[in-house]
Amino acid sequence: MPLCLSPNMKKTRIVFITTLTGLATLLGTVLGTAIINISAFFISASLAFAAGAMIYITGAELIPKSHRAHSNYANLGIIAGILLALFLG
């Protein structure tokens, strides 16, 4: 059975799949800590790749879907996120 999130999927299954996906971050942290003496170039390239992947997913998937569902809330969320990023940076 594929791991797609359908509208009639149980909420507990969705939470389980999301948690499983989030464990990749934990695994990456543990591996990064284990090989801490890796080159700065490799770390920079890895972070750039991850940032590019997140920008692609956000721009190609999340933003269009959020605009189809709730356009006003999507715009408000994007503006709030940009302002928060500017404030934190």
C-alpha positions as CSV (number, residue, x, y, z in Angstrom):
1,M,0.0,0.0,0.0
2,P,1.5,3.4,-1.0
3,L,2.2,6.0,1.6
4,C,0.0,8.7,0.1
5,L,-2.1,11.0,2.3
6,S,-5.7,10.7,1.2
7,P,-8.6,12.7,2.6
8,N,-10.1,9.6,4.2
9,M,-6.9,8.4,5.9
10,K,-7.0,8.1,9.7
11,K,-5.4,10.9,11.6
12,T,-3.3,8.5,13.6
13,R,-1.7,7.1,10.4
14,I,-1.0,10.7,9.2
15,V,0.7,11.5,12.5
16,F,2.7,8.3,12.3
17,I,3.9,8.9,8.8
18,T,4.8,12.5,9.6
19,T,6.7,11.4,12.7
20,L,8.5,8.8,10.6
21,T,9.5,11.5,8.1
22,G,10.7,13.8,10.9
23,L,13.0,11.0,12.1
24,A,15.2,11.6,9.1
25,T,16.2,14.9,10.7
26,L,17.3,13.0,13.8
27,L,19.2,10.5,11.8
28,G,21.0,13.3,9.9
29,T,21.9,15.0,13.2
30,V,23.3,11.9,14.6
31,L,25.3,11.1,11.5
32,G,26.5,14.8,11.3
33,T,27.7,14.6,14.9
34,A,29.5,11.4,14.3
35,I,31.4,12.7,11.4
36,I,31.9,16.3,12.7
37,N,35.4,16.6,11.2
38,I,34.1,16.7,7.7
39,S,35.1,19.5,5.3
40,A,33.4,22.8,5.4
41,F,32.9,22.6,1.6
42,F,30.9,19.3,2.0
43,I,28.7,20.8,4.8
44,S,28.1,24.0,2.7
45,A,27.2,21.9,-0.4
46,S,24.8,19.7,1.6
47,L,23.1,22.7,3.2
48,A,22.7,24.3,-0.3
49,F,21.2,21.1,-1.7
50,A,18.8,20.8,1.2
51,A,17.8,24.5,0.8
52,G,17.2,24.1,-2.9
53,A,15.1,21.0,-2.3
54,M,12.9,22.8,0.2
55,I,12.5,25.8,-2.0
56,Y,11.5,23.6,-4.9
57,I,8.9,21.7,-2.8
58,T,7.5,24.9,-1.4
59,G,7.3,26.6,-4.7
60,A,6.1,23.7,-6.8
61,E,3.8,21.9,-4.4
62,L,2.8,23.7,-1.2
63,I,2.1,27.2,-2.3
64,P,-0.1,26.3,-5.3
65,K,-2.1,23.8,-3.2
66,S,-2.6,26.3,-0.4
67,H,-3.8,28.9,-2.8
68,R,-6.4,26.5,-4.2
69,A,-7.6,25.6,-0.8
70,H,-7.6,29.0,1.1
71,S,-6.1,31.8,-1.0
72,N,-6.4,34.6,1.7
73,Y,-4.9,32.5,4.4
74,A,-2.1,31.3,2.1
75,N,-1.1,34.9,1.3
76,L,-1.3,35.8,5.0
77,G,0.9,32.9,5.9
78,I,3.5,33.7,3.2
79,I,3.7,37.3,4.3
80,A,4.0,36.3,8.0
81,G,6.7,33.8,7.2
82,I,8.7,36.3,5.2
83,L,8.4,38.9,8.0
84,L,9.4,36.4,10.6
85,A,12.4,35.4,8.6
86,L,13.4,39.0,8.2
87,F,13.0,39.6,11.9
88,L,15.0,36.5,12.9
89,G,17.8,37.2,10.3
